[in-house]
Amino acid sequence: MGLGPYPVISIEYARKQVHQNQILLYEGEDPLALKQKSAQDKQQRLSHVFSDAARVEYNKRVKYKLHFILTTVIDRTYPHKRSLQITTNGCLRRQSSNRATQRSLSG
């Protein structure tokens, strides 16, 4: 079982690792299997994090594209109804008009 290259791994560190591995062997555990399992667990944690981030980014892009498509369809289908707005869950709602508020105030 390799511990690493000599200039990077010191002799003292290598001796400590050998001593720990001898203790593990005495206790009936395989140090190489433990090292491989640790590496696999680390890889799974990293891949899980990446897949979550990728899923979130994908969902953002899909929502943006869906919003763009729906807005385009509504604008072309109902050009006279510019007050319709798409909410974040895909529903339509009327946008409050500032002009109507200004007209009522100026009266």
Sequence and secondary structure as in RCSB ss.txt:
>XXXX:A:sequence
MGLGPYPVISIEYARKQVHQNQILLYEGEDPLALKQKSAQDKQQRLSHVFSDAARVEYNKRVKYKLHFILTTVID
RTYPHKRSLQITTNGCLRRQSSNRATQRSLSG
>XXXX:A:secstr
     TTTS HHHHHHHHHHHHHHHHTT  HHHHHHHHHHHHHHHHHHHHHHHHHHHHHHHHHHHHHHHHHHHHH
HH TT TTEEE TTS EEE   HHHHHHHHH 
